[in-house]
Structure formats: C-alpha cells, structure tokens
C-alpha cells in the first residue's frame, strides 16, 4: 500500500512536470522506480525521499490495543 503522503507528493510532481519520466529525470531515478512507488511495490530510499521533499517517519502502535 502506498503511503498517502508519498502518493500525493508523486502525483503533484507528475502534474507539475507533465510525465513520470520527467519527474524521474529531475530526481535522478529510473521511471520504473516512480511507478513502483506509486503502486506501493517499493518505498523510496531516504535519499530519494529527500529529493522528493519528504522524510521517512516511523510510527509504532500497541499490539491488540
């Protein structure tokens, strides 16, 4: 499942740049990486997240509660 903040950011960048390929080029990754992130098959590395203007935050919740 794609994180909603990540998906929103990617969709915004795609809208601004016009294509996934242009977004990929602007942050220095392959277009398939963008596609995998959008589909939830891959999470960005910390470096790529930073290039997207994001940072990874981990959250914990109690089990069964």
Secondary structure, 3 states (H helix, E strand, C coil): CCCHHHHHHHHHHHHHHCCHHHHHHHHCCCHHHHHHHHHCCCCCCHHHHHHCCCCCCCCCCCCCC
